[in-house]
Amino acid sequence: RLALKEEAESVAAELEEEVKRRDRAEEELERGMGEKEAALKRVQELLAEVKGCKATDESREREREEERLRFERERGRMEEEAGALTVLCDALKQELDRLSSASPPPPPPTPPP
């Protein structure tokens, strides 16, 4: 009977140790899960930040492209105006050359004294 009691106490002690080990393992698992959740939350925050930066970069890129297109349109308009002004200047030069090569007009008559 003493041997059975000692064996029961030994088994009970082993079970207690096993329960303690299991409790520690559960605590470590819970701590690890908490760390994992915190890390996941941080990753989600960083991802949101990166998406925000990407959206900002895309917005800036669109603005730059719109500005470039405005500049190109304005340059095209100015080139057209410059071409029209060149044609006008050439026509004025031709008219000036024509007028200067024509015979001078007769002098106005002098009034009698």
QUIWO-V883107 format. One record per run of one state. SS is the DSSP state (alpha for helix, beta for strand, coil for the rest). FROM is the first residue (numbers start at 1). TO is the last residue. If there is no record, write none. Layout:
ss->SS from->FROM to->TO
ss->SS from->FROM to->TO
This chain:
ss->coil from->1 to->1
ss->alpha from->2 to->101
ss->coil from->102 to->113
